Amino acid sequence: MRTEVNIDANILTWAIDRAGFDLHEFTLKVPNVQKWLDGEKNPTVKQLEDFSKKVYLPFGYLFLKEPPKEDLPIPFFRTNNTKATKVSVNVYDTILLLQQRQDWLRDYLLDNEFSELPFVGKFANSNDINGIVHDIRRTLKLSENWASEFRTWQEALNHLSEQIENAGIITIFNGIVENNTRRKIPVQECRGFILVDSIAPFMFINNSDSKSAQMFTLVHELAHIWTGHSAGFDFRQLQPADDPIEKICDKVAAEFLVPKEIFNQLWNENPNIKAIAKFFKVSEIVIARRALDTGKITKGQFFAFYNAHTQREIEKKENQSPGGDFYATTKKRLSITFASHVYNAVKSGKLLYRDAYKLTSLKGDTFQTFFTKHL
């Protein structure tokens, strides 16, 4: 027997809009929805379940009398405006997912008598750029010219990520929601976000972004931890939003990656972006950004360089073969540190497999294979 359900049309249209779909296009692909909206027929429970999956909405939300208010849990800054009032459902769901992981990890670490991280919020009421940069380097055990030890800036980025994790900061690189390749997170909407916490801070970097921009985003987020402010940002053309904290974090990232004094000396000797990038082991786009900051090139020159550089990276990525090692990717999507805590909790009986599956977005054999052979 088919069980039909009467659902408010406003909830259906809200759910479609929330998922980022055009109503007309959506109803063309799913004709039954138009009949539900027009009141010609009611959906079955099974049809509603399928609908909820298509619009990335918990099934129970469809039975509400009116759409719930979904406030952004953290400030989200746009380069051209101060704050966003709404983000796409993919970004929103990713923030909520990492908050859930953070809540579990915080409780787990406290239960196991881990100490709070002394650097979180250490410069909460300070605009001492050099002081923040020095303390980040000291905490991560990096010298001023640490990157020069590496052959390429990609290797420098990997080392920086490892040192951040070693300091107790969970670092997530992902460009989709969980492992769902159909739910992409556009770089132009979200380059990253940071969930500040005194014992379990979480950083999210959009892995769909160019590697060159990821390093700048990474250090920008570190600065947010030191100043004690959670936030998300689109960081378009590597430009901060018009907000005091965003500007401080932006300056910290620039000074951390390319110290001004050394940069000025090198530029005066040879104003060559490629050569200076090679010295600092950062991408050329970061050097161009530093040249803009120090008044050596104009905004027009920087944007022209940025757009050309970004286009080359896009073309390079398009020419790369799709796919990759799922388990290697999973390490970046989960963070080795977070995954290790989850597995230790499972082995000690403090976490059920069912809950571990939910926390990691891995199930069954995939979960076992990752944790026993690839962690």
VEXDREN-2710 file (C-alpha; in Angstrom, 1 decimal):
% VEXDREN-2710
k/r/px/py/pz
1/MET/0.0/0.0/0.0
2/ARG/1.4/3.4/-1.0
3/THR/1.4/5.9/1.9
4/GLU/1.1/9.4/0.7
5/VAL/2.0/12.4/2.8
6/ASN/0.8/16.0/2.7
7/ILE/3.8/18.4/2.6
8/ASP/3.6/22.2/2.7
9/ALA/4.7/23.6/-0.7
10/ASN/6.7/26.3/1.0
11/ILE/8.9/23.7/2.6
12/LEU/9.5/22.1/-0.7
13/THR/10.4/25.3/-2.5
14/TRP/12.6/26.4/0.4
15/ALA/14.4/23.0/0.4
16/ILE/15.1/23.3/-3.4
17/ASP/16.4/26.9/-3.0
18/ARG/18.5/26.0/0.0
19/ALA/20.3/23.3/-2.0
20/GLY/21.2/25.9/-4.7
21/PHE/18.9/24.6/-7.4
22/ASP/16.8/26.7/-9.8
23/LEU/13.1/25.7/-9.2
24/HIS/12.2/25.5/-12.8
25/GLU/15.2/23.4/-13.8
26/PHE/14.7/21.1/-10.8
27/THR/11.0/20.4/-11.6
28/LEU/11.9/19.6/-15.2
29/LYS/14.3/16.9/-13.9
30/VAL/11.9/15.7/-11.2
31/PRO/8.4/16.3/-12.7
32/ASN/6.6/14.9/-9.7
33/VAL/7.7/17.8/-7.6
34/GLN/5.7/20.3/-9.7
35/LYS/2.6/18.1/-9.1
36/TRP/3.3/18.2/-5.4
37/LEU/3.6/22.0/-5.5
38/ASP/0.4/22.4/-7.5
39/GLY/-1.5/20.1/-5.2
40/GLU/-2.3/17.6/-8.0
41/LYS/-0.9/14.7/-5.9
42/ASN/1.0/14.0/-2.7
43/PRO/4.4/12.3/-2.5
44/THR/4.9/8.9/-0.9
45/VAL/7.3/8.5/2.0
46/LYS/9.8/6.8/-0.4
47/GLN/9.5/9.7/-2.8
48/LEU/10.1/12.2/0.0
49/GLU/13.1/10.2/1.1
50/ASP/14.6/10.4/-2.4
51/PHE/13.7/14.1/-2.6
52/SER/15.5/14.8/0.8
53/LYS/18.6/13.2/-0.6
54/LYS/18.5/15.2/-3.8
55/VAL/18.3/18.5/-1.8
56/TYR/20.8/17.4/0.9
57/LEU/18.2/17.9/3.7
58/PRO/17.5/15.8/6.8
59/PHE/14.3/13.9/6.1
60/GLY/12.5/15.2/9.2
61/TYR/12.9/18.8/8.1
62/LEU/10.3/18.2/5.4
63/PHE/7.5/17.9/8.0
64/LEU/8.1/21.2/9.6
65/LYS/5.4/23.8/9.4
66/GLU/7.8/26.5/8.3
67/PRO/11.5/26.6/7.2
68/PRO/13.9/26.6/10.2
69/LYS/16.2/29.5/10.7
70/GLU/19.7/28.3/9.8
71/ASP/22.2/30.9/11.1
72/LEU/25.8/30.8/10.2
73/PRO/27.7/29.4/13.2
74/ILE/30.8/31.5/12.5
75/PRO/31.3/34.9/10.8
76/PHE/31.9/34.5/7.1
77/PHE/33.8/37.3/5.4
78/ARG/33.6/38.3/1.8
79/THR/36.4/40.3/0.1
80/ASN/34.0/42.9/-1.3
81/ASN/31.8/43.1/1.8
82/THR/32.2/42.8/5.5
83/LYS/30.2/39.7/6.3
84/ALA/28.0/37.2/4.5
85/THR/24.6/36.3/5.8
86/LYS/24.3/33.1/3.8
87/VAL/26.6/30.5/2.3
88/SER/25.8/27.5/0.1
89/VAL/24.4/24.4/1.6
90/ASN/27.7/22.6/0.8
91/VAL/29.7/25.1/2.8
92/TYR/27.1/25.2/5.6
93/ASP/27.0/21.4/5.9
94/THR/30.8/21.2/6.0
95/ILE/31.0/23.7/8.8
96/LEU/28.5/21.7/10.8
97/LEU/30.3/18.5/10.1
98/LEU/33.6/19.8/11.4
99/GLN/31.9/21.3/14.4
100/GLN/30.5/17.8/15.2
101/ARG/34.0/16.3/14.9
102/GLN/35.4/19.1/17.0
103/ASP/32.9/18.6/19.7
104/TRP/33.7/14.9/19.9
105/LEU/37.5/15.5/19.9
106/ARG/37.3/18.2/22.6
107/ASP/35.4/15.8/24.9
108/TYR/37.8/13.0/24.1
109/LEU/40.9/15.0/24.8
110/LEU/39.5/16.4/28.0
111/ASP/38.6/12.9/29.2
112/ASN/42.1/11.8/28.5
113/GLU/43.6/14.8/30.4
114/PHE/45.1/16.7/27.4
115/SER/46.0/20.3/28.2
116/GLU/44.7/23.4/26.5
117/LEU/46.9/24.8/23.8
118/PRO/48.7/27.9/25.2
119/PHE/48.8/29.7/21.8
120/VAL/45.1/29.8/21.1
121/GLY/43.9/33.4/21.6
122/LYS/47.3/34.4/22.9
123/PHE/47.2/37.6/20.9
124/ALA/43.4/38.2/21.2
125/ASN/43.7/41.9/21.9
126/SER/46.9/42.7/20.0
127/ASN/47.8/44.0/16.5
128/ASP/51.5/43.1/17.0
129/ILE/52.1/41.5/13.6
130/ASN/55.7/40.7/14.2
131/GLY/54.9/39.3/17.7
132/ILE/52.3/36.9/16.3
133/VAL/54.6/35.8/13.4
134/HIS/57.5/35.2/15.9
135/ASP/55.2/33.2/18.2
136/ILE/53.8/31.1/15.4
137/ARG/57.3/30.2/14.2
138/ARG/58.4/29.4/17.7
139/THR/55.4/27.1/18.3
140/LEU/55.8/25.3/15.0
141/LYS/59.6/25.1/15.5
142/LEU/60.4/27.0/12.3
143/SER/63.2/29.5/11.7
144/GLU/62.7/32.7/9.7
145/ASN/64.1/31.1/6.6
146/TRP/62.7/27.6/7.3
147/ALA/61.3/27.1/3.8
148/SER/64.8/27.4/2.2
149/GLU/65.6/24.0/3.6
150/PHE/63.3/22.5/1.0
151/ARG/63.7/21.9/-2.7
152/THR/60.3/23.2/-3.7
153/TRP/57.5/25.2/-2.2
154/GLN/55.2/22.2/-2.5
155/GLU/57.5/20.3/-0.1
156/ALA/57.6/23.4/2.1
157/LEU/53.8/23.3/2.2
158/ASN/53.7/19.7/3.2
159/HIS/56.2/20.3/6.0
160/LEU/54.3/23.3/7.3
161/SER/51.1/21.2/7.4
162/GLU/52.9/18.5/9.4
163/GLN/54.2/21.0/11.9
164/ILE/50.8/22.5/12.3
165/GLU/49.3/19.1/13.0
166/ASN/52.1/18.3/15.4
167/ALA/51.2/21.4/17.4
168/GLY/47.7/20.0/17.9
169/ILE/45.8/21.8/15.2
170/ILE/43.5/19.6/13.1
171/THR/44.1/20.5/9.4
172/ILE/41.6/19.4/6.8
173/PHE/42.1/19.7/3.1
174/ASN/39.0/19.0/1.1
175/GLY/37.0/20.4/-1.8
176/ILE/33.8/18.5/-1.4
177/VAL/31.3/17.6/1.3
178/GLU/32.7/14.6/3.1
179/ASN/33.5/12.1/0.3
180/ASN/30.7/13.1/-2.1
181/THR/32.3/14.2/-5.3
182/ARG/28.9/15.6/-6.6
183/ARG/28.9/18.1/-3.7
184/LYS/31.7/20.4/-4.6
185/ILE/32.7/23.5/-2.6
186/PRO/33.5/26.3/-5.1
187/VAL/36.8/28.1/-4.4
188/GLN/35.2/31.5/-5.2
189/GLU/32.8/31.0/-2.3
190/CYS/35.0/29.4/0.3
191/ARG/38.8/29.3/0.4
192/GLY/38.7/28.1/3.9
193/PHE/37.4/28.5/7.5
194/ILE/38.7/28.1/11.0
195/LEU/37.0/26.8/14.1
196/VAL/38.9/28.2/17.1
197/ASP/39.0/26.1/20.2
198/SER/41.4/26.1/23.2
199/ILE/42.0/22.3/23.0
200/ALA/40.8/21.2/19.5
201/PRO/41.1/23.9/16.8
202/PHE/40.0/22.8/13.3
203/MET/41.3/24.4/10.1
204/PHE/39.6/23.8/6.7
205/ILE/41.4/24.5/3.5
206/ASN/39.6/24.2/0.2
207/ASN/41.7/21.5/-1.6
208/SER/40.1/22.5/-5.0
209/ASP/42.1/25.7/-4.7
210/SER/45.5/26.2/-6.3
211/LYS/48.4/24.9/-4.2
212/SER/49.9/28.4/-4.3
213/ALA/46.8/30.0/-2.7
214/GLN/46.5/27.1/-0.1
215/MET/49.7/28.1/1.6
216/PHE/48.6/31.7/2.1
217/THR/45.2/30.5/3.4
218/LEU/46.8/28.1/5.8
219/VAL/48.9/30.8/7.5
220/HIS/46.0/33.2/7.4
221/GLU/44.0/30.6/9.4
222/LEU/46.9/30.1/11.8
223/ALA/46.7/33.8/12.6
224/HIS/43.0/33.4/13.4
225/ILE/43.9/30.8/16.0
226/TRP/46.5/33.1/17.6
227/THR/44.0/36.0/17.7
228/GLY/41.2/33.7/18.9
229/HIS/38.6/34.4/16.2
230/SER/36.7/31.7/14.3
231/ALA/35.8/32.7/10.7
232/GLY/35.3/31.7/7.1
233/PHE/36.4/33.6/4.0
234/ASP/36.4/33.6/0.2
235/PHE/39.6/35.6/0.1
236/ARG/39.1/36.5/-3.6
237/GLN/42.3/37.3/-5.5
238/LEU/44.1/36.9/-2.1
239/GLN/42.5/40.1/-0.8
240/PRO/41.1/40.3/2.8
241/ALA/37.7/41.5/3.7
242/ASP/37.3/45.0/5.2
243/ASP/37.5/43.8/8.8
244/PRO/40.2/44.6/11.4
245/ILE/40.9/41.0/12.3
246/GLU/41.0/39.9/8.7
247/LYS/43.5/42.6/7.9
248/ILE/45.7/41.6/10.8
249/CYS/45.6/37.9/9.8
250/ASP/46.4/38.9/6.2
251/LYS/49.5/40.8/7.3
252/VAL/50.6/37.9/9.5
253/ALA/50.4/35.5/6.6
254/ALA/52.4/37.8/4.4
255/GLU/55.2/38.4/6.9
256/PHE/55.3/34.8/8.0
257/LEU/55.8/33.5/4.4
258/VAL/57.9/36.4/3.0
259/PRO/59.6/38.5/5.7
260/LYS/59.5/42.1/4.6
261/GLU/63.1/43.0/5.3
262/ILE/64.6/40.1/3.4
263/PHE/62.1/40.6/0.6
264/ASN/63.0/44.3/0.2
265/GLN/66.7/43.4/0.0
266/LEU/66.1/40.8/-2.7
267/TRP/63.8/43.0/-4.7
268/ASN/66.2/45.9/-4.7
269/GLU/68.9/43.5/-6.0
270/ASN/66.7/41.8/-8.6
271/PRO/63.0/42.6/-8.9
272/ASN/62.2/39.2/-10.4
273/ILE/59.1/37.5/-9.0
274/LYS/60.1/34.1/-10.2
275/ALA/63.6/34.3/-8.7
276/ILE/62.3/35.6/-5.3
277/ALA/59.7/32.9/-5.2
278/LYS/62.4/30.3/-5.7
279/PHE/64.4/31.8/-2.8
280/PHE/61.4/31.8/-0.3
281/LYS/60.0/28.5/-1.5
282/VAL/56.6/30.0/-2.0
283/SER/54.6/30.4/-5.2
284/GLU/55.0/33.3/-7.5
285/ILE/51.5/34.5/-6.7
286/VAL/52.5/35.0/-3.0
287/ILE/55.5/37.1/-4.1
288/ALA/53.4/39.2/-6.3
289/ARG/51.0/39.7/-3.4
290/ARG/54.0/40.8/-1.2
291/ALA/55.1/43.2/-3.9
292/LEU/51.7/44.7/-3.9
293/ASP/51.7/45.0/-0.1
294/THR/55.0/46.9/-0.1
295/GLY/54.1/49.2/-2.9
296/LYS/56.4/47.8/-5.5
297/ILE/53.6/47.0/-8.0
298/THR/50.1/48.5/-8.5
299/LYS/46.8/46.7/-7.8
300/GLY/46.3/46.6/-11.6
301/GLN/49.6/44.9/-12.1
302/PHE/48.9/42.4/-9.3
303/PHE/45.4/41.5/-10.5
304/ALA/46.7/41.0/-14.1
305/PHE/49.5/38.7/-12.7
306/TYR/47.0/36.9/-10.4
307/ASN/44.5/36.2/-13.2
308/ALA/47.1/35.0/-15.6
309/HIS/48.8/32.8/-13.0
310/THR/45.4/31.4/-11.9
311/GLN/44.4/30.6/-15.5
312/ARG/47.6/28.7/-16.0
313/GLU/47.0/26.6/-12.9
314/ILE/43.4/25.9/-14.0
315/GLU/44.6/24.7/-17.4
316/LYS/47.3/22.6/-15.7
317/LYS/44.7/21.0/-13.4
318/GLU/42.4/20.3/-16.3
319/ASN/45.1/18.5/-18.2
320/GLN/45.9/16.2/-15.2
321/SER/44.3/12.8/-15.1
322/PRO/41.3/12.5/-12.8
323/GLY/41.1/10.3/-9.8
324/GLY/43.9/9.5/-7.4
325/ASP/44.6/7.4/-4.4
326/PHE/41.5/7.4/-2.3
327/TYR/43.2/6.5/0.9
328/ALA/45.9/9.2/0.5
329/THR/43.2/11.7/-0.2
330/THR/41.3/10.5/2.9
331/LYS/44.3/11.3/5.1
332/LYS/44.0/14.9/4.0
333/ARG/40.3/15.0/4.2
334/LEU/40.3/13.7/7.8
335/SER/43.6/14.9/9.2
336/ILE/46.0/12.2/10.4
337/THR/45.8/13.5/14.0
338/PHE/42.0/13.4/14.1
339/ALA/41.9/10.0/12.5
340/SER/44.5/8.7/15.0
341/HIS/42.4/9.9/18.0
342/VAL/39.3/8.2/16.5
343/TYR/41.1/4.9/16.0
344/ASN/42.6/5.0/19.5
345/ALA/39.1/5.6/20.9
346/VAL/37.7/2.7/19.0
347/LYS/40.5/0.3/20.1
348/SER/40.1/1.3/23.7
349/GLY/36.4/0.8/23.6
350/LYS/35.6/4.4/24.2
351/LEU/33.9/4.8/20.8
352/LEU/31.6/2.5/19.0
353/TYR/32.3/1.6/15.4
354/ARG/28.9/2.9/14.4
355/ASP/29.9/6.3/15.8
356/ALA/33.4/6.2/14.3
357/TYR/31.8/5.6/10.9
358/LYS/29.7/8.7/11.3
359/LEU/32.7/10.8/12.6
360/THR/34.9/9.8/9.7
361/SER/32.4/9.4/6.9
362/LEU/33.9/5.9/6.3
363/LYS/32.1/2.6/6.7
364/GLY/32.8/-1.1/7.0
365/ASP/35.7/-2.5/4.9
366/THR/36.7/1.0/3.8
367/PHE/37.1/2.1/7.4
368/GLN/39.1/-1.0/8.4
369/THR/41.4/-0.8/5.3
370/PHE/42.1/2.9/5.9
371/PHE/42.9/2.5/9.6
372/THR/44.8/-0.7/9.5
373/LYS/46.8/-0.2/6.2
374/HIS/47.0/3.5/5.5
375/LEU/47.1/5.5/8.7
END
